[in-house]
Amino acid sequence: MKQQLLDTLEQIAGKENIHPNEPMSRHTTFRVGGPADVLVTPEAEKLAAVTGACREAGEPYYIVGNGSNLLVGDGGIRGVVILTRDGMDEISADGVRITAGAGALLSRTASLAASHALTGMEFAAGIPGTIGGAVVMNAGAYGGEMRDIIETVTVLDETGAQHVLSVEELELGYRTSCILKKHYIVTQAVLKLAAGEEQAIRARMKELATQRAEKQPLEYPSAGSTFKRPEGYFAGKLIMDAGLRGYRVGGAQVSQKHCGFVVNTGNATAQDVRTLIADVSAEVDRQFQVKLEPEIKMLGEF
């Protein structure tokens, strides 16, 4: 990477927010991944300038939130990783609305909602991602999803121009949105909730947390549910029925607790995880003629 771009990024975001050769294993919930050429943690108002500098220098850039739906290759990422979690995480409440920066954790946002006796976000309290990632993928759990509570989302387009999109304009579907297709970057979301009772809201959040702990392998690093739900099937059941519970490649394993999860048992490489995902997909297809598509995003050099 050219020193000129590094100097420009330091001027824009501050030297303390520029991290050359940063191991991405520190920034993904899988706890694997090689170094990014440079990782930047800008404040929201600096984001357009950071992306603009990258475009001008011809350097690719990638947006990462909490890295909870991401597998980064062992060879790392060539270019600039922009981490929203550390500089774009402001949250505020006004009436039944919550305004949250793209880097705000869903758990923290849901907790703030509960403290203001706002209901509707309980489903998201245990999802380990950020608001930005949740909007992009229309994250959901336990019968709720982001499109149920989004009012508007502020994005930057590829030129750095800002747009405010309604929930209808986002074209939210199962793990998809127009943000992916149009290469937008989420900077902020306004969520519209409903007045509730704090004790009942926190009781529901606790109930869902208990269910999650009982059914999901939270004791191991993972990227959550590894495969999209194939139409008419459940990925975890297909994998279990294929006899793949506990199947391992190196340090990566199909969870014994929930076959829809691939976990890092402690020393997995990104290639271990990638190979295991491919093996599982091929075996399920061979036995049941159902194609499993990874839900997680793969990025960088493997």
TORTI-129143 format. One record per residue (C-alpha): residue in one letter; chain; residue number from 0; x, y, z. Coordinates in steps of 0.05 Angstrom, whole numbers, plus 32768, in hexadecimal, padded with zeros to 4 digits. Layout:
# TORTI-129143
@type=a	mol=A	seq=NUM	X=X	Y=Y	Z=Z .
...
# end
This chain:
# TORTI-129143
@type=m	mol=A	seq=0	X=8000	Y=8000	Z=8000 .
@type=k	mol=A	seq=1	X=801A	Y=8045	Z=7FED .
@type=q	mol=A	seq=2	X=8034	Y=806F	Z=8026 .
@type=q	mol=A	seq=3	X=800F	Y=80AA	Z=8009 .
@type=l	mol=A	seq=4	X=7FCB	Y=8089	Z=8017 .
@type=l	mol=A	seq=5	X=7FE0	Y=8077	Z=805E .
@type=d	mol=A	seq=6	X=7FF4	Y=80BF	Z=806A .
@type=t	mol=A	seq=7	X=7FB1	Y=80D7	Z=804E .
@type=l	mol=A	seq=8	X=7F8A	Y=80A7	Z=8079 .
@type=e	mol=A	seq=9	X=7FB0	Y=80BE	Z=80B7 .
@type=q	mol=A	seq=10	X=7F9F	Y=8106	Z=80A6 .
@type=i	mol=A	seq=11	X=7F55	Y=80F5	Z=809E .
@type=a	mol=A	seq=12	X=7F49	Y=80C3	Z=80D6 .
@type=g	mol=A	seq=13	X=7F83	Y=80D1	Z=8106 .
@type=k	mol=A	seq=14	X=7FC1	Y=80A7	Z=810F .
@type=e	mol=A	seq=15	X=7FA4	Y=8082	Z=814B .
@type=n	mol=A	seq=16	X=7F6D	Y=8067	Z=811D .
@type=i	mol=A	seq=17	X=7F9C	Y=8049	Z=80E8 .
@type=h	mol=A	seq=18	X=7FB5	Y=8002	Z=80F4 .
@type=p	mol=A	seq=19	X=7FE5	Y=7FE5	Z=80C0 .
@type=n	mol=A	seq=20	X=7FEB	Y=7F99	Z=80B9 .
@type=e	mol=A	seq=21	X=7FB3	Y=7F8E	Z=80EA .
@type=p	mol=A	seq=22	X=7FA1	Y=7F44	Z=80F6 .
@type=m	mol=A	seq=23	X=7F59	Y=7F3A	Z=80E3 .
@type=s	mol=A	seq=24	X=7F54	Y=7F00	Z=8115 .
@type=r	mol=A	seq=25	X=7F4C	Y=7F37	Z=8148 .
@type=h	mol=A	seq=26	X=7F0F	Y=7F52	Z=8124 .
@type=t	mol=A	seq=27	X=7EE7	Y=7F14	Z=8110 .
@type=t	mol=A	seq=28	X=7EBD	Y=7EE8	Z=813E .
@type=f	mol=A	seq=29	X=7EDD	Y=7EAB	Z=811C .
@type=r	mol=A	seq=30	X=7F20	Y=7EC3	Z=8139 .
@type=v	mol=A	seq=31	X=7F44	Y=7EB2	Z=80F8 .
@type=g	mol=A	seq=32	X=7F5F	Y=7EDB	Z=80BF .
@type=g	mol=A	seq=33	X=7FA1	Y=7EFA	Z=80A9 .
@type=p	mol=A	seq=34	X=7FB5	Y=7F44	Z=80AA .
@type=a	mol=A	seq=35	X=7F93	Y=7F7D	Z=8086 .
@type=d	mol=A	seq=36	X=7FC4	Y=7FAB	Z=8063 .
@type=v	mol=A	seq=37	X=7FA6	Y=7FE2	Z=808D .
@type=l	mol=A	seq=38	X=7F69	Y=7FE6	Z=80BB .
@type=v	mol=A	seq=39	X=7F47	Y=802A	Z=80C7 .
@type=t	mol=A	seq=40	X=7F16	Y=803B	Z=80FE .
@type=p	mol=A	seq=41	X=7EF8	Y=807E	Z=80E8 .
@type=e	mol=A	seq=42	X=7EC2	Y=80A8	Z=8107 .
@type=a	mol=A	seq=43	X=7E82	Y=80AA	Z=80DF .
@type=e	mol=A	seq=44	X=7E8E	Y=80F0	Z=80C4 .
@type=k	mol=A	seq=45	X=7ED3	Y=80DA	Z=80A9 .
@type=l	mol=A	seq=46	X=7EB9	Y=809D	Z=8084 .
@type=a	mol=A	seq=47	X=7EAB	Y=80BE	Z=8041 .
@type=a	mol=A	seq=48	X=7EF0	Y=80DE	Z=8041 .
@type=v	mol=A	seq=49	X=7F11	Y=809B	Z=8051 .
@type=t	mol=A	seq=50	X=7EED	Y=8076	Z=8019 .
@type=g	mol=A	seq=51	X=7EFA	Y=80B0	Z=7FEA .
@type=a	mol=A	seq=52	X=7F45	Y=80AD	Z=7FF9 .
@type=c	mol=A	seq=53	X=7F46	Y=8062	Z=7FEB .
@type=r	mol=A	seq=54	X=7F21	Y=806B	Z=7FA9 .
@type=e	mol=A	seq=55	X=7F50	Y=80A3	Z=7F93 .
@type=a	mol=A	seq=56	X=7F8C	Y=8077	Z=7FA3 .
@type=g	mol=A	seq=57	X=7F6E	Y=803B	Z=7F7F .
@type=e	mol=A	seq=58	X=7F70	Y=8012	Z=7FBF .
@type=p	mol=A	seq=59	X=7F37	Y=7FE1	Z=7FCF .
@type=y	mol=A	seq=60	X=7F13	Y=7FEB	Z=8010 .
@type=y	mol=A	seq=61	X=7EE4	Y=7FBE	Z=8039 .
@type=i	mol=A	seq=62	X=7EB2	Y=7FCE	Z=806F .
@type=v	mol=A	seq=63	X=7EB3	Y=7FA2	Z=80AD .
@type=g	mol=A	seq=64	X=7E87	Y=7FA8	Z=80EB .
@type=n	mol=A	seq=65	X=7E90	Y=7F75	Z=8122 .
@type=g	mol=A	seq=66	X=7EAA	Y=7F40	Z=80F1 .
@type=s	mol=A	seq=67	X=7E73	Y=7F11	Z=8109 .
@type=n	mol=A	seq=68	X=7E5E	Y=7EF8	Z=80C4 .
@type=l	mol=A	seq=69	X=7EA3	Y=7EF8	Z=80A4 .
@type=l	mol=A	seq=70	X=7EDB	Y=7EC7	Z=8093 .
@type=v	mol=A	seq=71	X=7F1C	Y=7EEA	Z=8082 .
@type=g	mol=A	seq=72	X=7F51	Y=7EC2	Z=805D .
@type=d	mol=A	seq=73	X=7F93	Y=7EAE	Z=807E .
@type=g	mol=A	seq=74	X=7FB8	Y=7EDA	Z=804B .
@type=g	mol=A	seq=75	X=7F93	Y=7F17	Z=8065 .
@type=i	mol=A	seq=76	X=7F74	Y=7F51	Z=803E .
@type=r	mol=A	seq=77	X=7F97	Y=7F7C	Z=800A .
@type=g	mol=A	seq=78	X=7F7D	Y=7FC2	Z=8011 .
@type=v	mol=A	seq=79	X=7F5A	Y=7FEA	Z=8048 .
@type=v	mol=A	seq=80	X=7F2A	Y=7FCD	Z=807B .
@type=i	mol=A	seq=81	X=7EFC	Y=8001	Z=8099 .
@type=l	mol=A	seq=82	X=7EE3	Y=7FEA	Z=80DD .
@type=t	mol=A	seq=83	X=7EA3	Y=800C	Z=80F1 .
@type=r	mol=A	seq=84	X=7E9C	Y=7FED	Z=8136 .
@type=d	mol=A	seq=85	X=7ECF	Y=801A	Z=8159 .
@type=g	mol=A	seq=86	X=7EBE	Y=805F	Z=813E .
@type=m	mol=A	seq=87	X=7E76	Y=805D	Z=8125 .
@type=d	mol=A	seq=88	X=7E51	Y=8040	Z=8160 .
@type=e	mol=A	seq=89	X=7E27	Y=8079	Z=817C .
@type=i	mol=A	seq=90	X=7DE0	Y=8068	Z=8193 .
@type=s	mol=A	seq=91	X=7DA8	Y=8096	Z=81AB .
@type=a	mol=A	seq=92	X=7D5E	Y=808F	Z=81BA .
@type=d	mol=A	seq=93	X=7D27	Y=80C1	Z=81AD .
@type=g	mol=A	seq=94	X=7CDF	Y=80AB	Z=81BA .
@type=v	mol=A	seq=95	X=7CD5	Y=8068	Z=8199 .
@type=r	mol=A	seq=96	X=7D10	Y=8072	Z=816A .
@type=i	mol=A	seq=97	X=7D58	Y=805D	Z=8172 .
@type=t	mol=A	seq=98	X=7D8F	Y=807A	Z=8146 .
@type=a	mol=A	seq=99	X=7DCC	Y=804E	Z=8142 .
@type=g	mol=A	seq=100	X=7E0E	Y=8054	Z=811E .
@type=a	mol=A	seq=101	X=7E22	Y=801C	Z=80EF .
@type=g	mol=A	seq=102	X=7E56	Y=8002	Z=8120 .
@type=a	mol=A	seq=103	X=7E28	Y=7FFE	Z=815C .
@type=l	mol=A	seq=104	X=7E21	Y=7FB6	Z=8175 .
@type=l	mol=A	seq=105	X=7DDB	Y=7F99	Z=8171 .
@type=s	mol=A	seq=106	X=7DE1	Y=7F81	Z=81B9 .
@type=r	mol=A	seq=107	X=7DF1	Y=7FC7	Z=81D2 .
@type=t	mol=A	seq=108	X=7DBA	Y=7FE6	Z=81A8 .
@type=a	mol=A	seq=109	X=7D87	Y=7FB3	Z=81C1 .
@type=s	mol=A	seq=110	X=7D9C	Y=7FC1	Z=8209 .
@type=l	mol=A	seq=111	X=7D93	Y=800C	Z=81FF .
@type=a	mol=A	seq=112	X=7D4E	Y=7FFE	Z=81E2 .
@type=a	mol=A	seq=113	X=7D3C	Y=7FD5	Z=8220 .
@type=s	mol=A	seq=114	X=7D54	Y=800C	Z=824E .
@type=h	mol=A	seq=115	X=7D24	Y=803C	Z=822B .
@type=a	mol=A	seq=116	X=7CEC	Y=8008	Z=822F .
@type=l	mol=A	seq=117	X=7CEA	Y=8000	Z=81E3 .
@type=t	mol=A	seq=118	X=7CD5	Y=7FBC	Z=81C8 .
@type=g	mol=A	seq=119	X=7CE1	Y=7F9D	Z=8184 .
@type=m	mol=A	seq=120	X=7D2B	Y=7F91	Z=8186 .
@type=e	mol=A	seq=121	X=7D2E	Y=7F57	Z=81B6 .
@type=f	mol=A	seq=122	X=7D3C	Y=7F25	Z=817D .
@type=a	mol=A	seq=123	X=7D7E	Y=7F49	Z=816D .
@type=a	mol=A	seq=124	X=7D9B	Y=7F4C	Z=81B4 .
@type=g	mol=A	seq=125	X=7DC4	Y=7F0D	Z=81AB .
@type=i	mol=A	seq=126	X=7DDB	Y=7F18	Z=8163 .
@type=p	mol=A	seq=127	X=7E26	Y=7F28	Z=8167 .
@type=g	mol=A	seq=128	X=7E27	Y=7F59	Z=812C .
@type=t	mol=A	seq=129	X=7E22	Y=7FA4	Z=8123 .
@type=i	mol=A	seq=130	X=7DE8	Y=7FCF	Z=810B .
@type=g	mol=A	seq=131	X=7E09	Y=7FD9	Z=80C7 .
@type=g	mol=A	seq=132	X=7E14	Y=7F8F	Z=80BA .
@type=a	mol=A	seq=133	X=7DCE	Y=7F7E	Z=80D4 .
@type=v	mol=A	seq=134	X=7DAF	Y=7FB0	Z=80A3 .
@type=v	mol=A	seq=135	X=7DD8	Y=7F97	Z=8068 .
@type=m	mol=A	seq=136	X=7DC4	Y=7F4E	Z=8074 .
@type=n	mol=A	seq=137	X=7D7F	Y=7F5B	Z=8092 .
@type=a	mol=A	seq=138	X=7D95	Y=7F34	Z=80CF .
@type=g	mol=A	seq=139	X=7D5F	Y=7F0E	Z=80F4 .
@type=a	mol=A	seq=140	X=7D53	Y=7EDB	Z=812B .
@type=y	mol=A	seq=141	X=7D19	Y=7EBE	Z=8153 .
@type=g	mol=A	seq=142	X=7CE4	Y=7ED8	Z=8124 .
@type=g	mol=A	seq=143	X=7CFD	Y=7F1F	Z=811F .
@type=e	mol=A	seq=144	X=7D28	Y=7F42	Z=80EB .
@type=m	mol=A	seq=145	X=7D45	Y=7F87	Z=80DF .
@type=r	mol=A	seq=146	X=7D11	Y=7F9B	Z=80AB .
@type=d	mol=A	seq=147	X=7CDD	Y=7F97	Z=80E2 .
@type=i	mol=A	seq=148	X=7CFD	Y=7FD1	Z=8108 .
@type=i	mol=A	seq=149	X=7D24	Y=7FFB	Z=80D5 .
@type=e	mol=A	seq=150	X=7D06	Y=803F	Z=80C4 .
@type=t	mol=A	seq=151	X=7D3F	Y=805D	Z=809C .
@type=v	mol=A	seq=152	X=7D88	Y=804E	Z=808D .
@type=t	mol=A	seq=153	X=7DBE	Y=8080	Z=8079 .
@type=v	mol=A	seq=154	X=7DF1	Y=8067	Z=8047 .
@type=l	mol=A	seq=155	X=7E2B	Y=8080	Z=801D .
@type=d	mol=A	seq=156	X=7E2E	Y=806D	Z=7FD4 .
@type=e	mol=A	seq=157	X=7E6C	Y=805D	Z=7FAB .
@type=t	mol=A	seq=158	X=7E79	Y=80A7	Z=7FA0 .
@type=g	mol=A	seq=159	X=7E75	Y=80B8	Z=7FEA .
@type=a	mol=A	seq=160	X=7E31	Y=80D9	Z=7FE3 .
@type=q	mol=A	seq=161	X=7E00	Y=80CF	Z=801C .
@type=h	mol=A	seq=162	X=7DB9	Y=80B4	Z=8014 .
@type=v	mol=A	seq=163	X=7D81	Y=80A5	Z=8045 .
@type=l	mol=A	seq=164	X=7D5A	Y=8067	Z=8032 .
@type=s	mol=A	seq=165	X=7D16	Y=8051	Z=804C .
@type=v	mol=A	seq=166	X=7D0B	Y=8008	Z=8060 .
@type=e	mol=A	seq=167	X=7CE7	Y=7FFD	Z=801E .
@type=e	mol=A	seq=168	X=7D21	Y=8019	Z=7FF6 .
@type=l	mol=A	seq=169	X=7D51	Y=7FE9	Z=8019 .
@type=e	mol=A	seq=170	X=7D31	Y=7FAD	Z=7FF6 .
@type=l	mol=A	seq=171	X=7D3C	Y=7F81	Z=8033 .
@type=g	mol=A	seq=172	X=7D34	Y=7F36	Z=802A .
@type=y	mol=A	seq=173	X=7D52	Y=7EF6	Z=8047 .
@type=r	mol=A	seq=174	X=7D9A	Y=7F09	Z=8056 .
@type=t	mol=A	seq=175	X=7D9A	Y=7F3E	Z=8020 .
@type=s	mol=A	seq=176	X=7D8E	Y=7F87	Z=800F .
@type=c	mol=A	seq=177	X=7D9A	Y=7FBA	Z=7FD8 .
@type=i	mol=A	seq=178	X=7DD7	Y=7FD1	Z=7FFF .
@type=l	mol=A	seq=179	X=7DFE	Y=7F94	Z=7FE7 .
@type=k	mol=A	seq=180	X=7DE8	Y=7F9D	Z=7F9F .
@type=k	mol=A	seq=181	X=7DF7	Y=7FE8	Z=7F9D .
@type=h	mol=A	seq=182	X=7E37	Y=7FE6	Z=7FC6 .
@type=y	mol=A	seq=183	X=7E1C	Y=8017	Z=7FFA .
@type=i	mol=A	seq=184	X=7E3D	Y=8021	Z=803E .
@type=v	mol=A	seq=185	X=7E0E	Y=8026	Z=807A .
@type=t	mol=A	seq=186	X=7E1F	Y=805F	Z=80A9 .
@type=q	mol=A	seq=187	X=7DE1	Y=8063	Z=80D5 .
@type=a	mol=A	seq=188	X=7D9C	Y=8045	Z=80E0 .
@type=v	mol=A	seq=189	X=7D5D	Y=8060	Z=8100 .
@type=l	mol=A	seq=190	X=7D35	Y=8028	Z=8121 .
@type=k	mol=A	seq=191	X=7CEC	Y=8031	Z=8133 .
@type=l	mol=A	seq=192	X=7CD7	Y=8007	Z=816F .
@type=a	mol=A	seq=193	X=7C9A	Y=8007	Z=819C .
@type=a	mol=A	seq=194	X=7C8E	Y=801B	Z=81E4 .
@type=g	mol=A	seq=195	X=7C92	Y=7FE0	Z=8212 .
@type=e	mol=A	seq=196	X=7CA3	Y=7FCC	Z=8259 .
@type=e	mol=A	seq=197	X=7CED	Y=7FC6	Z=826B .
@type=q	mol=A	seq=198	X=7CE7	Y=7F8B	Z=8298 .
@type=a	mol=A	seq=199	X=7CC0	Y=7F63	Z=8264 .
@type=i	mol=A	seq=200	X=7CF1	Y=7F77	Z=822D .
@type=r	mol=A	seq=201	X=7D2D	Y=7F61	Z=8256 .
@type=a	mol=A	seq=202	X=7D0A	Y=7F20	Z=8269 .
@type=r	mol=A	seq=203	X=7CFF	Y=7F10	Z=821F .
@type=m	mol=A	seq=204	X=7D48	Y=7F21	Z=8210 .
@type=k	mol=A	seq=205	X=7D5F	Y=7EF2	Z=8248 .
@type=e	mol=A	seq=206	X=7D31	Y=7EBB	Z=822F .
@type=l	mol=A	seq=207	X=7D4E	Y=7EC0	Z=81E8 .
@type=a	mol=A	seq=208	X=7D95	Y=7EC2	Z=8204 .
@type=t	mol=A	seq=209	X=7D87	Y=7E81	Z=822A .
@type=q	mol=A	seq=210	X=7D6C	Y=7E60	Z=81EB .
@type=r	mol=A	seq=211	X=7DA8	Y=7E77	Z=81C3 .
@type=a	mol=A	seq=212	X=7DD9	Y=7E5C	Z=81F7 .
@type=e	mol=A	seq=213	X=7DB5	Y=7E19	Z=81F9 .
@type=k	mol=A	seq=214	X=7DB3	Y=7E0F	Z=81AE .
@type=q	mol=A	seq=215	X=7DF0	Y=7E33	Z=8193 .
@type=p	mol=A	seq=216	X=7E3B	Y=7E25	Z=819D .
@type=l	mol=A	seq=217	X=7E4A	Y=7E68	Z=81BD .
@type=e	mol=A	seq=218	X=7E86	Y=7E4A	Z=81E1 .
@type=y	mol=A	seq=219	X=7EAE	Y=7E49	Z=819F .
@type=p	mol=A	seq=220	X=7EC1	Y=7E7F	Z=816E .
@type=s	mol=A	seq=221	X=7E94	Y=7E7E	Z=8131 .
@type=a	mol=A	seq=222	X=7E70	Y=7EAB	Z=80FF .
@type=g	mol=A	seq=223	X=7E2C	Y=7E95	Z=8117 .
@type=s	mol=A	seq=224	X=7DFF	Y=7E6D	Z=80E8 .
@type=t	mol=A	seq=225	X=7E2F	Y=7E5A	Z=80B0 .
@type=f	mol=A	seq=226	X=7DFD	Y=7E4A	Z=8078 .
@type=k	mol=A	seq=227	X=7DC0	Y=7E6C	Z=805C .
@type=r	mol=A	seq=228	X=7D7F	Y=7E48	Z=8066 .
@type=p	mol=A	seq=229	X=7D70	Y=7E21	Z=8026 .
@type=e	mol=A	seq=230	X=7D28	Y=7E27	Z=8010 .
@type=g	mol=A	seq=231	X=7CFE	Y=7DF2	Z=8030 .
@type=y	mol=A	seq=232	X=7D36	Y=7DD8	Z=805D .
@type=f	mol=A	seq=233	X=7D61	Y=7DE8	Z=809A .
@type=a	mol=A	seq=234	X=7DAB	Y=7DE8	Z=808D .
@type=g	mol=A	seq=235	X=7DBC	Y=7DCC	Z=80D1 .
@type=k	mol=A	seq=236	X=7D8E	Y=7D90	Z=80C9 .
@type=l	mol=A	seq=237	X=7DA8	Y=7D80	Z=8084 .
@type=i	mol=A	seq=238	X=7DF0	Y=7D81	Z=809E .
@type=m	mol=A	seq=239	X=7DDD	Y=7D56	Z=80D9 .
@type=d	mol=A	seq=240	X=7DB7	Y=7D25	Z=80AD .
@type=a	mol=A	seq=241	X=7DF4	Y=7D21	Z=807F .
@type=g	mol=A	seq=242	X=7E1B	Y=7D05	Z=80BB .
@type=l	mol=A	seq=243	X=7E47	Y=7D42	Z=80C1 .
@type=r	mol=A	seq=244	X=7E3D	Y=7D55	Z=810A .
@type=g	mol=A	seq=245	X=7E83	Y=7D60	Z=8126 .
@type=y	mol=A	seq=246	X=7EA5	Y=7D5B	Z=80E2 .
@type=r	mol=A	seq=247	X=7EE9	Y=7D7D	Z=80E5 .
@type=v	mol=A	seq=248	X=7F1C	Y=7D9C	Z=80B8 .
@type=g	mol=A	seq=249	X=7F59	Y=7DB0	Z=80E1 .
@type=g	mol=A	seq=250	X=7F3F	Y=7DDD	Z=8119 .
@type=a	mol=A	seq=251	X=7EFC	Y=7DEA	Z=80F7 .
@type=q	mol=A	seq=252	X=7EC1	Y=7DBF	Z=810B .
@type=v	mol=A	seq=253	X=7E77	Y=7DB7	Z=80FD .
@type=s	mol=A	seq=254	X=7E5B	Y=7DC6	Z=8141 .
@type=q	mol=A	seq=255	X=7E45	Y=7D8B	Z=816B .
@type=k	mol=A	seq=256	X=7E10	Y=7DB7	Z=818A .
@type=h	mol=A	seq=257	X=7DF2	Y=7DD5	Z=814B .
@type=c	mol=A	seq=258	X=7E05	Y=7DBA	Z=8107 .
@type=g	mol=A	seq=259	X=7DF5	Y=7DFD	Z=80E5 .
@type=f	mol=A	seq=260	X=7E32	Y=7E1B	Z=8106 .
@type=v	mol=A	seq=261	X=7E7B	Y=7E13	Z=80F3 .
@type=v	mol=A	seq=262	X=7EA8	Y=7E22	Z=812E .
@type=n	mol=A	seq=263	X=7EF1	Y=7E2F	Z=813B .
@type=t	mol=A	seq=264	X=7F06	Y=7DFC	Z=8170 .
@type=g	mol=A	seq=265	X=7F44	Y=7E26	Z=8180 .
@type=n	mol=A	seq=266	X=7F77	Y=7E21	Z=8149 .
@type=a	mol=A	seq=267	X=7F50	Y=7E24	Z=8108 .
@type=t	mol=A	seq=268	X=7F6A	Y=7E48	Z=80CB .
@type=a	mol=A	seq=269	X=7F3D	Y=7E6D	Z=809B .
@type=q	mol=A	seq=270	X=7F4E	Y=7E37	Z=8068 .
@type=d	mol=A	seq=271	X=7F36	Y=7E01	Z=8099 .
@type=v	mol=A	seq=272	X=7EF3	Y=7E25	Z=809E .
@type=r	mol=A	seq=273	X=7EED	Y=7E30	Z=8053 .
@type=t	mol=A	seq=274	X=7EFE	Y=7DE8	Z=8043 .
@type=l	mol=A	seq=275	X=7ECD	Y=7DCE	Z=8077 .
@type=i	mol=A	seq=276	X=7E95	Y=7DFA	Z=805A .
@type=a	mol=A	seq=277	X=7EA4	Y=7DDF	Z=8014 .
@type=d	mol=A	seq=278	X=7EA5	Y=7D97	Z=802D .
@type=v	mol=A	seq=279	X=7E63	Y=7D9E	Z=8051 .
@type=s	mol=A	seq=280	X=7E41	Y=7DC0	Z=8016 .
@type=a	mol=A	seq=281	X=7E5A	Y=7D89	Z=7FE6 .
@type=e	mol=A	seq=282	X=7E44	Y=7D50	Z=8014 .
@type=v	mol=A	seq=283	X=7DFE	Y=7D6D	Z=8020 .
@type=d	mol=A	seq=284	X=7DF6	Y=7D78	Z=7FD5 .
@type=r	mol=A	seq=285	X=7E0D	Y=7D30	Z=7FC7 .
@type=q	mol=A	seq=286	X=7DDD	Y=7D11	Z=7FF9 .
@type=f	mol=A	seq=287	X=7DA0	Y=7D3F	Z=7FF3 .
@type=q	mol=A	seq=288	X=7DAA	Y=7D67	Z=7FB3 .
@type=v	mol=A	seq=289	X=7DA4	Y=7DA7	Z=7FDB .
@type=k	mol=A	seq=290	X=7DD7	Y=7DDE	Z=7FD1 .
@type=l	mol=A	seq=291	X=7DED	Y=7E01	Z=8011 .
@type=e	mol=A	seq=292	X=7E03	Y=7E48	Z=8008 .
@type=p	mol=A	seq=293	X=7E31	Y=7E68	Z=803C .
@type=e	mol=A	seq=294	X=7E11	Y=7EA1	Z=8063 .
@type=i	mol=A	seq=295	X=7E55	Y=7EBB	Z=8078 .
@type=k	mol=A	seq=296	X=7E7D	Y=7EEA	Z=804B .
@type=m	mol=A	seq=297	X=7EC3	Y=7ED5	Z=8037 .
@type=l	mol=A	seq=298	X=7EF7	Y=7F0B	Z=802E .
@type=g	mol=A	seq=299	X=7F41	Y=7F10	Z=801F .
@type=e	mol=A	seq=300	X=7F77	Y=7EDF	Z=8009 .
@type=f	mol=A	seq=301	X=7F6F	Y=7E95	Z=801C .
# end
